């Protein structure tokens, strides 16, 4: 069970308790966090399952006794595909994190099913900076490299200058970092001084030569979640989809069945209709800590993801945001993900996050935007009006200097509740400044 290095004391203890952790291995300190001090300060009654706590140094220096070595092979032989492999904690935009349980079969099967779409082979030199305590780093990084026989290249603290040199020196062929990271590397003053000719199509396109880049929307956006052990939908990352599928997430991978259901009645809806995405198959989660299967799955075995989407006639999935994020403005439905995608196409915008902001006359569209300091809210609003219907254009703006200013939870996802509070405070301060 990998634990996030971002966890605060209360969050750490809560996850250890929910997952009934028996053996804890940790560094003493990382970036000012003293995790073992947090655990030692807790009464035994709060963590009744915890039996041993080891520092990394102590474990490194330990040696197995002869009796232990004698039973390793016998114990290994008892492991079955259905046995639990890992518990990974995840959360939505709000609420307590969930301990998602995957078996050896579900996790390894999910990773294997997506290798071809992600262009990972034995010859791949894959750069992936994502933390290994998230499914993106553990599944798409470590397990992908092991299953494909690929080479995994990563770094503890990505910085543009050192990352560019690392990509060059390691002859990285596939860059699968974050989109905003790729954009920052492409704009870096030293970009022209490094040789990235080893990069192949399938990498994030900002770093590829113009002739290797696809038209916007032509390539699938890999789509997944921790409950599916990473991406469960996609298309070959180096290949254009059929024109009718542009803007989609591609098709479900083998081992994953996807259907769309009405959020209220839970009945399946026709092709092209937006509804709740439900998934079923051998690569889905085996369960969630301290939750019954009856709480998680439909009677016919589908897992309601909480995501909204639509399947077209050819089986391509179009994502429409979270069911708990959508809202109405003057009776019309707004999907935050649609507005975010539009805002991110505006020159000077690095990234954008959208949610509703309560007002005296109903909901308003609010946007927190990481962008060029020269941009103003008026300019962004003007550009947005050329891209979106009038009711979808944000009327509340919060301009941020860095992605570090975006509030996030311990699992790295945007904390929508805190974001909404920031936008609400921004409108209050604006109102106070008006004459």
C-alpha positions as CSV (number, residue, x, y, z in Angstrom):
1,X,0.0,0.0,0.0
2,X,1.9,3.1,-1.2
3,X,1.3,6.2,0.9
4,X,1.4,9.7,-0.5
5,X,4.3,11.9,0.7
6,X,1.8,14.8,0.7
7,X,-0.2,13.3,3.6
8,X,-0.6,15.4,6.7
9,X,-0.6,13.6,10.1
10,X,-4.4,13.2,10.4
11,X,-4.6,11.9,6.8
12,X,-1.8,9.5,7.3
13,X,-3.3,8.0,10.4
14,X,-6.7,7.7,8.8
15,X,-5.4,5.8,5.8
16,X,-3.3,3.4,8.0
17,X,-6.4,2.7,10.0
18,X,-8.9,2.3,7.1
19,X,-6.5,-0.2,5.4
20,X,-5.6,-2.0,8.6
21,X,-1.9,-1.6,7.9
22,X,0.2,-4.1,9.8
23,X,3.8,-3.2,8.7
24,X,4.9,0.3,7.9
25,X,8.2,1.2,6.2
26,X,9.1,4.9,5.9
27,X,11.9,7.4,5.7
28,X,12.2,9.5,8.8
29,X,11.7,12.8,6.9
30,X,11.0,14.0,3.4
31,X,10.5,17.7,2.5
32,X,9.9,18.7,6.1
33,X,7.4,15.9,6.8
34,X,8.4,13.6,9.7
35,X,6.0,10.7,9.1
36,X,7.2,8.4,11.8
37,X,6.9,11.1,14.4
38,X,3.2,11.5,13.4
39,X,2.7,7.7,13.8
40,X,4.5,7.5,17.2
41,X,2.3,10.3,18.5
42,X,-0.8,8.2,18.0
43,X,-2.2,5.9,20.7
44,X,-2.2,2.2,19.9
45,X,-6.0,2.1,20.1
46,X,-6.2,4.3,17.0
47,X,-4.0,1.9,14.9
48,X,-4.8,-1.5,16.4
49,X,-3.6,-3.4,13.4
50,X,-0.1,-1.9,13.3
51,X,2.5,-4.4,14.5
52,X,5.9,-3.1,13.2
53,X,7.3,0.2,12.1
54,X,10.6,0.2,10.2
55,X,12.8,3.0,8.9
56,X,14.2,2.5,5.4
57,X,17.7,2.3,6.8
58,X,16.9,-0.4,9.2
59,X,15.2,-2.5,6.5
60,X,18.1,-2.1,4.1
61,X,20.5,-3.4,6.7
62,X,18.4,-6.4,7.7
63,X,19.1,-9.9,6.4
64,X,16.7,-12.8,6.1
65,X,17.4,-15.7,8.3
66,X,17.8,-19.3,7.0
67,X,14.2,-20.3,8.0
68,X,12.7,-17.3,6.2
69,X,14.7,-18.1,3.0
70,X,13.6,-21.7,3.1
71,X,9.9,-20.8,2.9
72,X,10.0,-17.9,0.3
73,X,9.5,-20.2,-2.7
74,X,6.8,-22.1,-1.0
75,X,4.9,-18.9,0.0
76,X,5.3,-17.5,-3.5
77,X,3.7,-20.6,-5.0
78,X,0.6,-20.0,-3.0
79,X,-0.1,-16.6,-4.5
80,X,-3.1,-16.6,-6.9
81,X,-4.3,-14.2,-9.5
82,X,-7.3,-13.4,-7.3
83,X,-5.2,-12.4,-4.3
84,X,-5.0,-8.7,-3.4
85,X,-1.9,-7.0,-4.9
86,X,-2.3,-3.4,-3.8
87,X,-4.4,-0.8,-2.0
88,X,-4.2,2.6,-3.6
89,X,-6.0,5.6,-2.0
90,X,-7.9,8.0,-4.2
91,X,-10.5,10.7,-3.8
92,X,-12.8,12.8,-5.9
93,X,-12.9,16.6,-5.7
94,X,-14.2,16.3,-2.1
95,X,-14.8,13.7,0.6
96,X,-12.6,11.2,2.4
97,X,-10.1,9.3,0.3
98,X,-11.0,5.7,-0.6
99,X,-8.8,2.7,-0.3
100,X,-9.2,0.9,-3.7
101,X,-8.3,-2.8,-3.7
102,X,-6.8,-4.4,-6.8
103,X,-5.8,-8.1,-7.3
104,X,-2.8,-9.3,-9.2
105,X,-5.1,-10.2,-12.1
106,X,-7.0,-6.9,-12.2
107,X,-4.0,-4.6,-11.9
108,X,-1.6,-6.5,-14.2
109,X,-4.4,-7.1,-16.7
110,X,-5.4,-3.5,-16.8
111,X,-1.8,-2.4,-17.4
112,X,-1.2,-5.0,-20.1
113,X,-4.4,-4.1,-21.9
114,X,-3.2,-0.5,-22.4
115,X,0.4,-1.0,-23.4
116,X,-0.2,-1.0,-27.2
117,X,-2.3,2.2,-27.0
118,X,0.4,3.9,-24.9
119,X,3.1,2.8,-27.4
120,X,5.1,1.0,-24.8
121,X,7.3,-1.9,-26.0
122,X,10.5,-3.5,-24.9
123,X,12.5,-0.9,-26.8
124,X,10.8,2.0,-25.1
125,X,12.7,4.4,-22.9
126,X,9.8,5.9,-21.0
127,X,10.0,9.2,-19.0
128,X,7.4,9.4,-16.4
129,X,7.7,11.8,-13.4
130,X,4.5,10.8,-11.6
131,X,4.7,9.7,-8.0
132,X,4.7,5.9,-7.5
133,X,2.1,6.2,-4.8
134,X,-0.5,7.1,-7.4
135,X,-1.8,4.6,-10.0
136,X,-0.3,6.8,-12.7
137,X,3.2,6.2,-11.5
138,X,2.7,2.7,-10.1
139,X,0.7,1.3,-13.0
140,X,1.6,3.4,-16.0
141,X,5.3,3.6,-14.8
142,X,6.7,0.7,-12.7
143,X,4.3,-2.1,-13.8
144,X,4.2,-1.0,-17.4
145,X,8.0,-1.1,-17.6
146,X,8.1,-4.5,-15.9
147,X,5.4,-6.1,-18.2
148,X,6.8,-4.6,-21.4
149,X,10.4,-5.0,-20.5
150,X,10.8,-1.2,-21.1
151,X,13.3,1.2,-19.5
152,X,11.7,3.6,-17.0
153,X,13.4,7.0,-16.6
154,X,12.2,9.3,-13.7
155,X,13.5,12.0,-11.4
156,X,12.8,13.0,-7.8
157,X,12.1,16.7,-8.4
158,X,11.3,17.6,-12.0
159,X,12.8,21.0,-13.1
160,X,12.8,22.2,-16.7
161,X,16.6,22.6,-16.9
162,X,17.4,19.2,-15.4
163,X,14.5,17.4,-17.1
164,X,15.7,18.5,-20.6
165,X,19.2,17.3,-19.9
166,X,17.8,14.0,-18.6
167,X,15.7,13.4,-21.7
168,X,18.8,14.0,-23.8
169,X,21.3,12.0,-21.9
170,X,18.9,9.0,-21.4
171,X,17.8,9.1,-25.1
172,X,14.2,9.0,-23.9
173,X,11.8,7.8,-26.7
174,X,8.5,8.3,-25.0
175,X,7.6,11.4,-22.8
176,X,4.5,10.8,-20.8
177,X,4.7,13.5,-18.1
178,X,2.1,16.2,-17.5
179,X,0.8,18.3,-20.4
180,X,1.7,21.6,-18.7
181,X,5.2,20.2,-18.0
182,X,5.6,19.4,-21.7
183,X,4.5,22.9,-22.6
184,X,6.9,24.5,-20.1
185,X,9.8,22.4,-21.4
186,X,8.9,23.4,-25.0
187,X,9.0,27.1,-24.0
188,X,12.2,26.9,-22.0
189,X,15.1,29.0,-23.3
190,X,17.5,26.0,-23.3
191,X,15.1,23.8,-25.4
192,X,17.0,24.5,-28.6
193,X,20.3,23.5,-26.9
194,X,19.3,19.9,-26.2
195,X,18.9,16.9,-28.6
196,X,15.5,15.3,-28.2
197,X,15.5,13.6,-31.6
198,X,15.0,10.2,-29.8
199,X,11.4,11.2,-28.9
200,X,8.8,9.2,-30.9
201,X,5.2,9.9,-31.7
202,X,3.0,8.9,-28.8
203,X,4.9,11.4,-26.6
204,X,3.1,14.5,-25.5
205,X,3.1,16.6,-28.6
206,X,4.5,19.9,-27.3
207,X,8.0,18.4,-27.4
208,X,7.7,16.8,-30.8
209,X,8.7,18.5,-34.1
210,X,5.8,20.3,-35.8
211,X,5.6,17.7,-38.6
212,X,4.9,14.9,-36.1
213,X,2.1,16.7,-34.3
214,X,-1.5,15.9,-34.9
215,X,-4.3,18.3,-35.4
216,X,-6.2,19.2,-32.1
217,X,-8.5,16.5,-31.0
218,X,-7.2,13.9,-33.5
219,X,-5.4,11.8,-30.9
220,X,-7.3,10.2,-28.0
221,X,-7.0,11.5,-24.5
222,X,-6.3,8.4,-22.4
223,X,-9.1,8.1,-19.8
224,X,-9.2,6.1,-16.6
225,X,-9.3,6.1,-12.8
226,X,-7.8,4.3,-9.9
227,X,-10.8,2.0,-9.7
228,X,-9.8,0.7,-13.2
229,X,-6.1,0.7,-12.3
230,X,-5.4,3.6,-14.7
231,X,-6.5,4.1,-18.3
232,X,-9.4,1.9,-19.4
233,X,-10.1,3.8,-22.6
234,X,-7.9,5.0,-25.4
235,X,-6.5,4.7,-28.9
236,X,-3.0,4.2,-30.3
237,X,-1.2,7.4,-29.1
238,X,0.7,7.8,-32.3
239,X,-2.4,7.4,-34.6
240,X,-5.2,9.7,-35.6
241,X,-8.7,8.5,-34.7
242,X,-11.5,8.5,-37.3
243,X,-12.7,12.2,-37.8
244,X,-16.1,11.4,-36.2
245,X,-14.2,10.4,-33.0
246,X,-12.0,13.5,-32.7
247,X,-12.2,14.9,-29.2
248,X,-13.0,11.5,-27.7
249,X,-11.1,9.3,-25.2
250,X,-10.9,6.5,-27.7
251,X,-12.5,3.0,-27.1
252,X,-12.5,0.8,-24.1
253,X,-9.5,-1.5,-23.8
254,X,-9.9,-5.3,-23.8
255,X,-11.2,-6.5,-20.4
256,X,-13.3,-3.5,-19.9
257,X,-17.0,-3.1,-20.7
258,X,-18.5,0.5,-20.6
259,X,-22.1,1.5,-20.6
260,X,-23.9,4.8,-20.1
261,X,-26.8,5.0,-17.7
262,X,-29.3,7.7,-16.7
263,X,-27.9,9.3,-13.5
264,X,-31.4,9.2,-11.9
265,X,-33.0,6.0,-13.1
266,X,-29.7,4.1,-13.7
267,X,-31.2,2.7,-16.9
268,X,-28.9,2.4,-20.0
269,X,-29.3,5.3,-22.4
270,X,-29.1,5.3,-26.3
271,X,-25.8,6.1,-28.1
272,X,-24.9,9.8,-28.1
273,X,-26.8,10.5,-24.9
274,X,-24.8,11.9,-21.9
275,X,-25.1,9.9,-18.7
276,X,-23.2,8.2,-15.9
277,X,-20.3,6.1,-17.1
278,X,-20.4,2.6,-15.6
279,X,-17.6,0.0,-16.0
280,X,-17.5,-3.8,-15.6
281,X,-14.9,-6.4,-16.3
282,X,-11.8,-8.3,-14.9
283,X,-9.7,-5.2,-14.7
284,X,-12.0,-3.2,-12.4
285,X,-11.4,-2.9,-8.7
286,X,-12.0,-5.8,-6.4
287,X,-13.4,-3.6,-3.7
288,X,-12.9,-0.6,-1.4
289,X,-11.7,-0.9,2.2
290,X,-14.6,-1.2,4.6
291,X,-17.2,-1.0,1.9
292,X,-19.5,-3.9,0.9
293,X,-19.8,-4.9,-2.7
294,X,-23.6,-4.1,-2.5
295,X,-22.6,-0.5,-1.8
296,X,-20.2,-0.3,-4.8
297,X,-21.7,-2.3,-7.7
298,X,-25.0,-2.5,-9.5
299,X,-26.9,-5.8,-9.3
300,X,-25.4,-6.8,-12.6
301,X,-21.8,-6.0,-11.6
302,X,-21.2,-2.6,-13.1
303,X,-19.3,0.1,-11.1
304,X,-20.8,3.6,-11.3
305,X,-17.8,5.8,-11.8
306,X,-19.4,9.2,-11.0
307,X,-18.1,10.4,-14.4
308,X,-20.3,11.6,-17.2
309,X,-19.9,10.6,-20.8
310,X,-21.5,9.5,-24.0
311,X,-20.7,6.6,-26.3
312,X,-21.1,7.2,-30.0
313,X,-22.5,4.5,-32.5
314,X,-18.9,3.3,-33.1
315,X,-18.1,2.8,-29.4
316,X,-15.9,5.9,-28.9
317,X,-16.3,7.5,-25.4
318,X,-16.7,11.2,-25.0
319,X,-16.1,12.6,-21.5
320,X,-18.3,15.3,-20.1
321,X,-17.0,15.8,-16.6
322,X,-18.0,14.6,-13.1
323,X,-21.6,14.1,-12.2
324,X,-21.2,16.0,-9.0
325,X,-19.4,18.8,-10.8
326,X,-22.1,19.7,-13.5
327,X,-24.4,22.5,-12.6
328,X,-27.1,24.6,-14.2
329,X,-27.0,28.3,-15.1
330,X,-30.4,29.8,-15.9
331,X,-31.7,26.3,-16.4
332,X,-29.0,25.3,-18.9
333,X,-26.5,22.5,-18.0
334,X,-22.8,23.5,-17.8
335,X,-20.1,20.8,-17.9
336,X,-16.9,22.2,-16.3
337,X,-14.7,20.0,-18.4
338,X,-16.0,21.5,-21.6
339,X,-15.4,25.0,-20.4
340,X,-11.9,24.1,-19.1
341,X,-11.0,22.6,-22.5
342,X,-12.1,25.7,-24.3
343,X,-10.2,28.1,-21.9
344,X,-7.0,26.0,-22.3
345,X,-6.9,26.8,-26.0
346,X,-6.6,30.5,-25.4
347,X,-3.1,31.9,-26.1
348,X,-1.3,32.6,-22.8
349,X,-3.4,30.1,-20.7
350,X,-1.5,27.3,-19.2
351,X,-4.4,25.6,-17.5
352,X,-7.9,26.3,-16.2
353,X,-10.3,24.9,-13.6
354,X,-14.0,25.6,-13.6
355,X,-16.7,25.2,-11.0
356,X,-20.0,26.9,-10.0
357,X,-20.0,29.9,-7.7
358,X,-23.2,30.6,-5.7
359,X,-24.8,34.0,-6.2
360,X,-27.8,36.0,-5.3
361,X,-29.6,35.2,-8.5
362,X,-28.4,31.6,-8.9
363,X,-25.3,29.7,-10.0
364,X,-22.5,31.5,-11.9
365,X,-19.6,30.0,-13.9
366,X,-16.3,30.5,-12.1
367,X,-12.8,29.9,-13.6
368,X,-9.4,29.8,-11.9
369,X,-6.8,30.3,-14.6
370,X,-3.1,29.9,-14.6
371,X,-2.0,32.2,-17.3
372,X,0.4,34.9,-18.6
373,X,0.5,37.8,-16.1
374,X,-0.2,40.2,-19.0
375,X,-3.7,38.7,-19.5
376,X,-6.7,40.3,-17.9
377,X,-10.1,38.8,-16.9
378,X,-11.7,41.1,-19.6
379,X,-9.4,39.6,-22.3
380,X,-10.1,36.1,-21.2
381,X,-13.9,36.7,-21.1
382,X,-13.7,38.2,-24.6
383,X,-11.8,35.2,-26.0
384,X,-14.1,32.7,-24.2
385,X,-17.2,34.3,-25.8
386,X,-15.8,33.3,-29.2
387,X,-15.5,29.7,-28.1
388,X,-18.5,29.0,-25.8
389,X,-22.2,29.7,-25.6
390,X,-23.0,32.8,-23.6
391,X,-24.3,30.9,-20.5
392,X,-21.0,28.9,-20.3
393,X,-18.7,31.9,-20.3
394,X,-17.2,32.4,-16.8
395,X,-18.4,35.5,-15.1
396,X,-16.1,35.0,-12.0
397,X,-12.4,34.9,-12.7
398,X,-9.4,34.1,-10.5
399,X,-6.1,34.6,-12.3
400,X,-3.2,32.6,-10.8
401,X,0.5,32.8,-11.4
402,X,1.4,29.2,-11.0
403,X,-0.1,25.7,-10.8
404,X,1.2,25.6,-7.3
405,X,-1.5,28.1,-6.4
406,X,-4.2,25.6,-7.3
407,X,-5.6,23.9,-4.2
408,X,-5.2,20.2,-4.2
409,X,-5.9,17.3,-1.8
410,X,-3.5,14.6,-0.6
411,X,-4.1,12.5,-3.7
412,X,-3.1,15.4,-6.0
413,X,-6.6,16.1,-7.4
414,X,-8.0,19.6,-7.5
415,X,-9.9,20.4,-4.3
416,X,-13.1,21.8,-5.8
417,X,-14.5,23.0,-2.5
418,X,-11.5,25.1,-1.7
419,X,-11.4,26.3,-5.3
420,X,-15.0,27.4,-5.0
421,X,-14.2,29.3,-1.8
422,X,-11.3,31.1,-3.5
423,X,-13.6,32.2,-6.3
424,X,-16.3,33.3,-3.9
425,X,-13.8,35.3,-1.9
426,X,-12.5,36.9,-5.1
427,X,-16.0,38.1,-6.0
428,X,-16.6,39.5,-2.5
429,X,-13.3,41.4,-2.7
430,X,-14.3,42.7,-6.1
431,X,-17.6,43.9,-4.8
432,X,-16.0,45.7,-2.0
433,X,-13.8,47.6,-4.4
434,X,-16.7,48.8,-6.5
435,X,-17.8,52.4,-5.8
